[in-house]
Amino acid sequence: MSLPRLQAILDVDAAQAAGWAAPDLLAALLDGGALCIQIRAKQLASGPLLALCERAVRAAAPYRAAIIVNDRPDLAVLAGAAGVHVGQDDLAPAAARRLMGADAIVGYSTHTIQQLQAAMLEPVSYIAVGPVFGTQTKDTGHDAIGLDFVAMAARLAAPLPIVAIGGITLENARSVIDAGAAAVAVISDLLVDTDVARRTQAYLQNLA
């Protein structure tokens, strides 16, 4: 499948820490041209998270942007989201696929070669690998994998696209694409500029 080169992750906790309300950050990302936005809210209860996802899907529709829900395929279905992203400790990708349907986006996080190889056997749309450079946003419990791993993952998983995450910045994002990733997933570096729309545009220009 063809993925936008930037997957903007709207992490509610990271947004709040940077002084952003989630709906305002969502609007800024869309205005900046993000066509794939993942909603992640580890601490939010199911009701408020569903409301946020529904709001995101409505807001994204005029932009023809895809909303992906982290961890929760059930809420992704209820919200009418384009897809779901699951991790190693979440519902299995095959189960998520059954819930979401054949046309949905199903992403799966991996951190090791063994996890990557297992993911290639799952009904996923893309495989995420990371942390590429290490990250302050999320403690994955894994060391940085580096660009060599990204390149290897891209070769092994082809034609499945690889989405790279972890420590990605505007300065190093292009090197990740050049290594073979189809897309980069970014959280905190989109928030370093108070003008998030402008920062998003800069990423898109850099990755074009």
N, C-alpha and C positions, 0 to 999 in steps of 0.2 A: 504494500500500500504506500501511497505518497503522503508523507507527513510534513506539515509546516516545520521549518528548521528551528523555530523557537516554540518550546512548550513553556508557557508562563505558568508558574505554580503560585496560586493565591493561597498562601498559608495564613490562616486567620490569626494564629499566635504571632507570627512574624510581622504581619500587617499591623496588629495592635501595638507591638513593640516599637514600630516605626511611626506610630501616630496615625495610622490609616484605619478607617472603618472599611470593612470588607466590600460593601457596595460601591463606595467611592473608588477603592483600588481597582475593582472590577471595571468600572467605567473608564478609568485611566488606561488600563491595559488594552481595552477594546479601542479606545480612541487612538492609541499608539499603533494599532494595526495587528495586535496579537490575534491569531486565528485558531489557536489551540490553548485553552486555559484549563488547568487542573485545579479543582477546589479541594483543599486539604484543611481539615479542622479536627485535630486529634482530640480536643477537649470538649467539643460542642456536642450537646445531646442531640438525639435523632430528630426531634421536632424542629428545633432551630436550624439544624444542618439541612434538613429537607427544604425548609423555607428559603435558605440561602441558595441552594442548588436550583430551586424553581425560579428564583429571581435571576440567577445567572443565566439560565437557559433562555428566559424571556429577553434579557438584555442582549444576549449574544445573537439572537435570531436576525436582527437587521444587518448585522455585520457578516452573517454567514460563518460565524466562528463556532468551533466545536467546544463543548463543555465536557470535561472528564471529571468524574468524582473519585476521589481517593478512598480506597478501602471498602466502600459501601455500594456494591452492585444493586442491592435492594432499593436504596435511595436514588441511585442513578436511573433505575427503571421508572420509579414513581415521578421523578422530576422530568423525565423525557430527555435525559442527557445523551450525548453522543456516545459515551463510553465510560469505562471504569479503569482504574489503575489499582492493582493489588500487589501486596508484598509477600514475602516468604511466610509470614505468620497469618495471613488473611485467608479468606475463602480461596480455594484452588481456582486457577484460571478456567479449568473445564467447567466448574460449577458456575463461575461468573458468566461464562459464555452461554450456558443454558438459560440463565436468568435474562441476560441482555439480548440474546438473539444473534443470528448469523451476521448481521450487517453492522453490529456495534463495534466500537474500538475497545479492545481489551489489552491493556499493558501490564507488564509483569516485571517486578524489580529483581535483579540478580547482583551478586557481589563477588562470586567466585566462578571458576571455570566449570566446576561441577554443577552449580546452579544454572549457569548459562546453558550447558548441554541438556539439562532436564527441561529447561524452559522451551528449548527448540522442539520438544515433543508435545507441547501444549498448544491448544487452539488460540494463540495470542496474535494480536495485530502488530505488536512491537515488543522488544525486550529492552528494558532499561538496565544500564550498567553503571556502577559507581560505588563509592564516591571517586570521581576521577582525580581531583586534586585535594580532597579533604574538604570538610565543611563545618561551619559553626552553627548552621541552622538545625541540623539533626544529627544526633549521635547514632550512627549506624552500627557501631561496634566493629567496623571493618576499616582496615588501612586503605589509604588511597591506592587506586589500581593503576593510574597513569595512562598515558596515551598509547603505549604499546599494547596494553590490554584492550583498549577500545578498538585498535586496529585488528587485533586477533579476533575479537568478538564479531566485528563486522564481517570478517572473512568467513568465520565458522557459521554464523547465523544466516547469511545471505540465502534467499532473498528477503528474509525478515529484517526490517529496519532496526537499527540500534539507536536508542535515545540515551545520551550520556548526561549524568547528573553529578553534582557534588563539587563545590568550590569553583564553579564556572563563572567567569567574569567577562565583561565586554572585551578585555584585553586578550584573554586566552580562548574565547569561544571559537574563533575561526580555526585555531589549531586542532580543536576537537572534531570539527567537521572535516578538516583536511585529513585527519587520521582515519576517517571512515564512518563516523557517526552520521546518521540521517538527520538528527536533531539534537538540540541541547535543551535540557530542562533547567530553569533558573528560578530561584526564589529571592534570596536576599540582595543579589546584585542589581535587581530591578528597582530596589528601594533606596539605593545610595544617592540617587538624584531625587530631589523633592518633586521634580517634574517627571513622573513615571511614564507618561505618554511619550515624552521626548526620549527617555532612556530606552523604552521599548522600540521606538523608531530607529535608534542608533544600533540596537541589536539586529534588527531586520536588515538594515543597510550593510552591516558588517558581515552578515551571514549569506547575503544574496550571492 
